[in-house]
Amino acid sequence: MTIPASRGRHNRQKRNQRRRLPMRYLLPSVFLVALLAMLMLRGYVHSEILADHRVQAPAPTDQVPDAILDGGPVIDARSATAPAKTLRIPDHRIVLTFDDGPDPVWTPQVLDALKKYDAHGVFFVTGTMASRYPDLVQRMVDEGHEVGLHTFNHPDLSYQSHSRIDWELSQNQLVLAGAAGIRTSLFRPPYSSFADAMDNRSWPVTQYIGTRGYLTVVNNTDSEDWKRPGVPAIIEQATPKGGKGAVILMHDSGGDRSQTVAALGEFLPQMQQRGYTFTNLTTALGAPSAHTPVTGFALWKGKAFVFTVDLSEKLTDVLVAGLAVIGVLVLVRFGLMLLLSFLHSRKVRRRDFSWGPAFRDPVSVLVPAYNERECIANTVRSLVASEHPIEIIVIDDGSTDGTADIVEALRLPNVRVIRQRNAGKPAALNNGIAHARHDIVVMMDGDTVFEPATVRELVQPFADPKVGAVAGNAKVGNRDSLIGAWQHIEYVMGFNLDRRMYDMLRCMPTIPGAVGAFRRDALDRIGGMSEDTLAEDTDVTMALHRDGWQVVYAENARAWTEAPETVQQLWSQRYRWSYGTMQAIWKHRRAVVERGPSGRFGRVGLPFVALFMVVAPLLAPLIDVFLLYGLVFGPTEKTVGAWLGVLAVQAVCAAYAFRLDRERMTHLISLPLQQILYRQLMYVVLLQSWITALTGGRLRWQKLRRTGVVEAPGVMVSQRGRSNDRRPVA
């Protein structure tokens, strides 16, 4: 059997499409992986990853040669044939050594003190600190000091394997190469003391270190500055006895080193007056410099590592700042939502509240429809049951599934069908407006059903001649699935609570496509429904504000819409919403500098929309990123407490929103899971929208698959479209 060439090409194209990762997944994934890598690197250089803080207890010393126990503070175990030996510092020579740095606060002060008295010393740096402050390492070298290794993460090496020891040394050297372009042959083990403190656990480590080419430097004079005993005590303990040479242990990091700095200011001139010289270790021993220059690939590898660490530090600072910003924004937004929603509910629920004389004029209801055969019968039947006089206009936008035929076959009164070539939702709505007979136009989606009172409640605000549009209360009908339940929470809390707030601020950004009403004169003045953006409902609402019309919220005008039921459908819908909102903000950006109603909306409404609908949601996942980071690397209790605090604030707002909408609180059980999973999906969708906007990409309208399971309470609908495995919401 021969397969036609065209069919073969088609199959190959389908296979290639399956192999390629779509850009909408690839770019956000790359961004998230890069962000995770930066956070992991940050944790690495802050000793939050791979750190080992165990310290061995003292052990027997019977396996340590007496020459080592009784010897000097410099141990040379580099020879494979000769026994290890120790070296002492000549009389009247002092080698000041500083551990655990460099520190951005104390190391510069230590260097300043040494420079003032023309003294030199040895800085045993850790890789974690040197990688974060490479400029201080460069300053040490430039000012003539020696630098030694103190491992990367400061572990007790007696606990570590040879491979871990090699890793600690190589990483420490990598940082020195990147910071100052050098290698060093000096090493000091963490938690080391005098040579006579060498025991059966630390001695094998010292021997192994020697085989790697390092001199091990301990000390024979401990200032004990880490105890912060006071400046006089530090000076007394650091002073050599009888004019002997000494390797003195001090610290330039690891805590408050103000006493160390103060002690140096007195100790250096005192000892110089006694005839002591402060010098490098190799100078005191008459040996070649411990530093050797690094060139070629090793140099660039070190510079790349130091650069990446710096980038991760700055990125973390930005993320922390962003987290603080989003924390403030979340609290401010929730505070405004609660306060203004409370004021809105008190205002519209007063017994004496009225928009004016009862509005009883007939209105036109426009139903744009494209391939809505599963839903359209339910939609139209719910409208026919309306308590307000209406005409129903179904605009079939080139459907290929017989949507128009289904409506005509119903033979319902006051229902007209207008057929047009497929041109998109804005064109369909404009066509409907042109055929509408009444001054008030209600718009809805073809997958939405109204309650009998919806239209009546929706049009009452038009009794006020200043009102140009009214937003209704869109509700999720198919909330029996997990994704539906999450969207239900989002609609009640995020959309309807927001609309109450925006109503009070007089900057409602969006009339929902599922349930909205417009004054026809207002639409004519702004040129009707625009096709400039993918969020025509947001676009037209902003245009009405700029034209001086009021846009209000009618909480009792309930509409039941079928929300996406799969992640793919939800992604497509929210991607279009997010990108369309960005387009609308950009289109109306000049309102920021204009006067009158347009300027008021531009300086109040646009910043609110941009901040709370575009910027804040992009930063919101930082809460979860730092939750994950804190759970893994600590502090766990504070991290969990902070996250639970944010969740509690959201729960309070959600509960209040559900109370205002008279919804059952049981749906809030899934709120924590929504915050963990659903918010991440919305974040990636918004990130993709940003990428599309910044790269100049364009989106097309996307048709979501519908099931027709949504019913409005109190409305009789046909059985068409019901699925046996779904429970209609009633």
N, C-alpha and C positions, 0 to 999 in steps of 0.2 A: 504494500500500500504506500503510495507516494503522498507526502504532505506538501500542500501548495507552499510556494516560496513566501507569499505574503503572510500566511499563517505562521510559518516558521520564524519570520522576522518579528511578528507580534509576540510569539512566545518568548523569544530571546529578550525583547524589550521588557516584558513583564518580569522575567528573571532578573534582569539588570536593575529594575526598579526596586525589586525586593532586596537585592544585595546592598544598594546604596542607602545609607542612613540619611533620612531627610534633614535638611538644614535646620528645620524648626526644632529637631531633637539635638542635632550635632552642636550647634553654637551654644545653646544653654548648657549642654552637657560639658563641653569644653570649659566654659566659664566656671561651672560648679567644681569641676575637677581641679582647675587651676586655683580656685579659692581654697579648696580643701588642702591642696599641696602647700599653699602659703601658710595656712593655719598649722599644718603639721610641722612645717619647718620652724615656725614661731615657737611651737611647743617644744621642739627639739632643742633650740638654742636657749630656751628658758628652763631647761632641765625638767620639763614636764613629761617628756617622752624618753624612754630608755634610761631614765635616771635610777641609780641604785644608792640609797642613802644608808645602807647597812654599814656598821663599823665593828671590826673584830675586837674581841676582848683580848687582853694580854695573853701571850702564849709562852711556853718554855723557850729557852735560848740555847739549849745544848747543841743545836746543829749550826749555830752561827760561830764562825772562827773568832778566836779571842782577839786577833789583830783588828777585826772590825769593831768588836764591842769596846775595845780600849783605844780605838783610833780616832782620827779626825773626822770633821763633818762632811768631807768630800770623799765619796766611795767610787773607786775606779775598778769596775769588774768587766772591762771591755776585752781583755786578753783571753783568748781561748786556751792558751798554754800556761800562762803564769797565774798564780793565785791572786785573788782580789786584794787591793791595797787601799789605804786611806791617805788623804792629804790634809795637812793642817795649814792654817793661814799664818803667815809670818807675823812676828810681833809688831805691834803698833800699826797693824793693818786691820781695817774693819770692812767687811762685806755686808752691807745692809741688804736684806732680802725682803721683798713684799709679796705676799701670797693673795690669791683669789681674785685679782683684778683682771682688767682695769675697770674702775668704777667712774662714772661720769662726774660724780661730785667730789670724791676724795682723791682719786689718782692725780688730777691736775694740781691739787694743793700740795700733794707729796712731791710731785715733780718741781713745782715752784720752789719749795723749800730746799731741795737738793741743788737746784740751779743757783739759788741765792748764795749758797756756801760752796759752790764748785765741787760738789760731792757726786759720786756715782754709786750705783747699786745694781741689783739684779731683781727683775720683776718676773715672778713665776705666774704666768697668766693661764687662765682656763680658756678653753675654746669657746665656751658659751658666752663669756664676757668679751673676749677679744673680737669675736665675730660681730658683736653688736656695737662695739666702740673701736673700730680699727684705727681711727685717727689718733687715739691715745697710744696704741702700740707703735705707730709710726713716729710719734713724738718721742717715745722712749728711745728708739733707735737713733733718731736724729740728734738727741741730746747726749748721746754717748753711753747710755746704759745698756746692760745686757738683758736679754729676755730668755727665760727658760720655760719649759713645758710644765704644766700642772694638771695635765689630762684635759679632756674636753668637758666631761660632765661631773668631775670631782668624785668618782667612786672610790671606795676602799679596794685597791687592786688585789689584795689577798683573797678576795671573794671571786675574782674574775679569771676567765680562761685566757690562754695566750692569745687567742684570736681577738678577744675583747680588748686586751691590753694593746695589741697592735692597732686596733681600730681607734682607741683613745689617743694614741700617739700620732697616728697618721692624720686624724682629723684636726688635732691640735696644730700640727705642722702645716696642714692645708690652710688654716686660718692665718698663721704667721706669714705664709707666702702671699696670701691675698692682702693682708694688712700692711706689711712692710717689705715684702719681697725677699725674705730671709728664711733660712732654716737655723735651728739651734741644736747644740749637743748637750745642753743642760736640762736636767729633769729633777723635779722634786715630787715625791709621792704625796698624795693627799693624806692627811691625818698623820704625817710623819713627825718625829721628835728628834732626840739626840741619837747619835750612833749606838750608844749603849742600850737604846730601846728596841734595837733590831731583834726580832724573834724568829721562831721557826716558821711562821707564816709569811712575814714580810721579807725575810732574807731570800727565799727563792724568787720572789718578784724582782728584788734588786739585782740578782744574778741574771735574770732574763732580760731586764732592762739594759744591763751592761752588754749583753750579746747583740743588742740592737744598736749599739754605738753611742750610748749616753753615759755621761757622768751623773751619778745620783748625788744630789746636794741636800743634806739635812741641815742641822744647825747645832751649835754648841752654846748659844746664848739666846734664851727666849724672853722677849720683852713682856710677854703675856698681855699685850695690848688688847687682845680680843676679849679679855675679862673687863676692860675699861676700869682699871683700879685707880686711875688718877694719873696726872702727868708726872709728879715726883716718883711714884712707884714704877712707872714705865721706864723712866730714865735710870733709876737705880738698878732695875733688873736687866737693862740693856747694856750696862757699863761692864766691859771686860775687866777681869781682875789681874793685877800685877803687870799691866802693860802687854798682855798677850793678845795675839790676833784673834778675831772672832767672826763667825757667820751669825749675824743677828736676825732673828725671826720677827717680822712685823707684818702688818696687813694693811692693804690699801682698799679693801672691799669687804663685803660680807656683813655690813652693819654700819653703825655710827663710828666713824674713825676720826672724829674731831680731836680726841685726846692724843691719838697717834700724830696727827699733824702738829698739834701744839707742842708735843714732846720733841719732835724733830727740830722745831725752832729753837729749843734750848740745848738739846743733846748735840747737834752738829757743831756749833761753835765751841761748846765746852770741850769736846773730845779733840777738836782741832788744836785748841790751846794747849792740850796735854801732849801734843805731838802725834796724834793719830791721823791716818789718811783713810778717807772713804773711797774705795776703789771697786772696780769690777772684779769678779771672781777670777777670771783668767789672767787679768793684770796682776792680781795679788799672788797668783801661783806662777807667774812668768810663763804662761802657756799661750798658744795662739788664740785668737778670738773664737768665741763659741759660735759666732754667726758666720754663715756662708750664704752667698747670694743665690737666689732661685731664678732660673731663666726658662724660656721656652714654654712648653705646654703646661708644666707644673705651675708656673707663675700665673698663666691665664686661667688655669683651673681654680687656683686660689682666689683670684680676683673675681671670677664668676660666682664663686660660693659666697664671698663677702657681699657682693652686689645683691645677690638673691636674698641673703639674710636681711640686708638693709631694706629691700623692697617688701619683704614679708613684715618687717617691723612697721614700716610706714602704712602698709595696707591694714595691718591690725589696728593701728592708731585710727585710721579712717573708719574702720568697722566699729570700733568702740565709740567714736564720735557719732557715727551713724546710729548705733544702738541707743545712745543717749538722746539723739534727736528723735528717733522713732518712739522712744519711751515717752518723751514729752508730748509728741504729737498724738500718740494713742490716748494719753490721759486727757489732753486738751480736747481732743475730738469726742471722747466718751463723755467728758464733763459737759461739753456743749450739747451733745445729743440728748443727754438726760435732762438738762435744764430746759433747753428749747422745746424738746418733745413734751415735757410736762406743761410748759406754758401754752404750747399749741393745743394740747388736749383740753386744757382748762378753757381755752378760748372757744374752740369749736363745739364743746360739749355743754356750754352754758345753756340753760333753758331759754334765755332771751337772745341767743346768738342767731343771726340771720344774715344771709348775703343780700337780702332785699326781698321784694315781693316774690312769691313762689314762681319759679320759672316753669311754664307749662307749654311753651311753643314746641311744635314738633321739630325733630332733628334728623339729620341724615347719618346713618352708620355705614362706614366704609370698611369692607372686608377684602383686603388684597390677598389673593390666593394663588399659590403655585404648587401644583401636585399635592393637594391637601385632601385627597379622597377619603383618608381615614378619619379626618377630623371635621370636615366642612359641614356635614349634616348636623352634628352636635352643635356646632357653632351657630348655624343659622336658626335651628330650632330654639336655642336658648334666647336668641334675639327676638324671635316672634313672641315669646312669652313676656316680653318687656312690659313694665307697668307705665312706661312713658310712650307717647305717640312718636313713632319713628318710621322712616323708610330705610330699607336695607339694600345696599348696593354691593354686590359681590363682583370684584374686578378680577377676572381670570387672566393671569399674566402668562399666557401661552402654555397652560398646563397640558401635559401629555397623558394624564391618567384619568381623564374624564371628570375632573372636578366640577366644571361648569355644568356638565350633563346631570350630575347628581343633584345640584342645586335646582336646576330647572325641573327635574323629575319630582321634586318635593311639592311643587305647585302651591307654595305658601303665599299668603297675601302680603302685599307691600315689599316684595322681594324682587329685585331686578338683577340680571346678570349682564355684565359688560365684558366682552372678550377682546383681548388685544394680543399682539405679538409679544413674546417675552422681552421685557425691557427693564425689569427690576422693580423693586418695591416703591421707590420714590415716584417713578413714572406711573405706576398703577394707582398710587394715591392721588397724584395730580389729575389723572384721568377721572377718578371717582369724584374729586372735588368739582371738576367741570360739569359732571352730570348730576351733582347734588342739587336738590330743590330748596334746601333750608339753610338758614343763616348759621346754624351751629352744626359742626361736623364732628362726629365721633369716629375715632380710628381704633381698630383692633387687629389682632393677628388671626390668621385662618385656623390656628390651632388652639384658640382661646374660647371659653364659654363665659357668658355673663349670667349673673343672677337676675331675677325679675326686676329688682330695684336698682340695678347697677347704673343704667342710663339716667334714671331720674336723679339719683344721688350725684352723678358725674356732672350734670349740666346745671345744677342749682347755683353754683358760684357765678354763672353768667348773668345773674340778676344784677351784679355789680358791673357797670359798663367799663370799668378799668381792667377787668380780667380778660386776658386774651387767650388763655389756655388753662386746662385743668388736668392734673395727673391723678389717675385712679390708683387703687390698691391692688397691685398684681400679686397673685398668690400661686404657689406651686400646687398643682393638682395631683401629680403622680409622686407623692412623697412617701410611698410605701417601700421604695428601695433606699439603700444607703446613700447613693449619690443624690437621689431626690430629697432625702431628709436633710442632707447638708445644704442643698440649694434652698430648701424651705427656711432653714435658719438664716441663710444669707439674705433671702428676700425680706423676711420679717425684720431682721435686725439691721442688716446693712443697707437695704434699699428704702423700706418704708420709714424706719426711724430717721434715716438721713433726710427723707423728703419732708418730714415734720420740721427738722432743723432748718433745712433750706427754705421752707415756706416762711418761717419766722424771720429769716435773714433776707427774704425777698430775692433769692438768687437760685431758684430751682434749676438745676442744670439739665434735667432730662424729663420729658414726658414719655412714659413707657409706651413702647409700641403696642403692648398688649391691651392697654386701656388708657386712652387719652382723648380729650375733647378740645376743639379749637373754634375760635370765632372766625368765621369765613373772611370777614374784612381784614382781620389781623394777618391771615395767611396771604391774602392778596397783596397786602402792603409789603411783605417781605419776599414776594415772588414764589410762594408755594413751597412745596417740599423740594429741597435741594438734592441733587445727585453728586455734589462735590465730595461727600464723605461717605464712609460705610456706616456711620451712626447718624442717619438722617433725623432720628428723633432728638438726639442731643443737638445737632446742628440747628434744627428749626427752633428748638427751645431757646438756645442762645440768641438767635436772631430776633425772637420776639422780645426778649429782655432788652436788647439793644434798641429796639423800636419803641420802647416805653411801655410795653404791656406788662401787667402783672400775671404771674404764673403761680397757681395755688394747688394745694393737695386736698383731695376729697377722700377721706379715710374709709367711708362707707361704700364707695363705688368699687366693689370687689369684682375682680375678674380671675378666672381659674385657667392657668396656662399649663401646657405640657412642657416641662423642662427636659433637657437632654438626659438620656438614660445611660449613656456610655461615656467613658473618658474621652474617646475620640470626638464624639458629638459635642461634649461640653467644651473641649479644647477649641474646636472650630468656632463655636458660638462666642466664647469669651475672647478669643483671639481677634475676632471681628469687632467686638464691642470695644476692646482696649485700643486697638489701632484706630477705630473710628473716632473714639473720644479724643485721642491725640490729634487726629486730623481736625476735629472741630475746634479744639483749643487753639491750634495753629491758625486756622482760618479766621477766628475772631480775635486774634491777638491785639489788633489795633484798638480794641475797646479799652485797653489799659491806659491809653494816652488820650482818649476822647472825653468829651464833656457830656453832661446830661445823663439820661438813663443808661446810655451805652457805657459811659465812663464809670458810673456806679457799679454796673455789673462787671466791667473789666477789672476794677480794683477791689471788688469784694468777691464776686462769683467765680471769676476765672482763677484767682489764686487758691480759693477753696477747692475747686474741682481739680486743679493741677496738683495741689498738695495732697489731698485726701484720696484721689482716685487714680493718680498716676505715680507720684513720688513715694508717698507713704507705703502703699502696698508693695512697692519694689524693695523697700527697706525692712518691711515687717518680718520676712524670714530670718533676719539677723537674730531675732529672739530665739528661733529654733536652732540656728547654727551655733550660737553660744551655749544654748542648752546642751546640745550634743557634745560640744567641746568641754563644757564644764563637767558633764557626766563622766567623760573619759579621763580628763586630766585634772579635774578639780578646780575650785572647791565645790564639791558635789552638793553639800547641804545648802549653801548660799545660792547656787545656781538653780536648784530645784525650787527653793523658796521664792526666788525672783520670778521664775516662770509660772509657778502656781499663783503668784500675786497678779500677774498680768491676766492669767486665765480667769481669776476671780472677778477682776474688773469687767472682763468681757462677759462673764456669766451674769453679772448684775445687769449689764446693759441688755443682754439677750432676754433675761427674765422680764425686765420692764417692757421691752418691745413686745414680747409675747402677751403680756398682760394688757397692753394697749390694744393689741389686735385680737384679744380674746381667744388666743390659741392655747392649746393644751401644752403644759410644761414638759410632758413626757418626751417630746422630740428633742429637748435639750440634753438628753442623756448622751447623744453622740457629739456634743460640742467639743470635748477634749480631743477626740479623734479627728474631728473636722479641722481643728487648729493645727494638728500635726501633719495631716495628709493633704487635705483639701487646699489649705493655704499654700502649700508648696507647689501644687499644680497651678494655682492662680499666679503665683510668683513667676514660674517658668513661662506661662502664657504672656504675662506682662513683659518679661525680659525679651521674649521673642518679638513682641510688638515694638519695643524700643529698638531692637536690632533692625526690624523691617523699616521703621521710620528713619533711622540714621543712615541706612544703606540705600534709601530711596526706593524700596520695594513696594509693590502694590498687591492688594488682595482682591479677590473676587467674592461675590456673594456665594454663600454656601448653603445648600438646602439640607436641613436636618431631617432624619427619618422620624416619622410620627407613627403612633399606634392608635390614637383616637380613644384613649381610655379615660380622659378627663371629663367629668361632669360637674355642673354647678349644683349646689344644694337647692332642692325645690324645683328643679327643671326636669321635665320628662324628655328623654332623648331616645333616639332609635338604638337598636342593638347593633347597628352596623359598626364594624371596626373593633368590637370588643374581642379581646383575646382571652382564651380560657385560663391562661396562667397569670392573669393580672386582675387585681382588685380595684375597681373604679373608686375614686375618692368621692364621698358623699357627705 
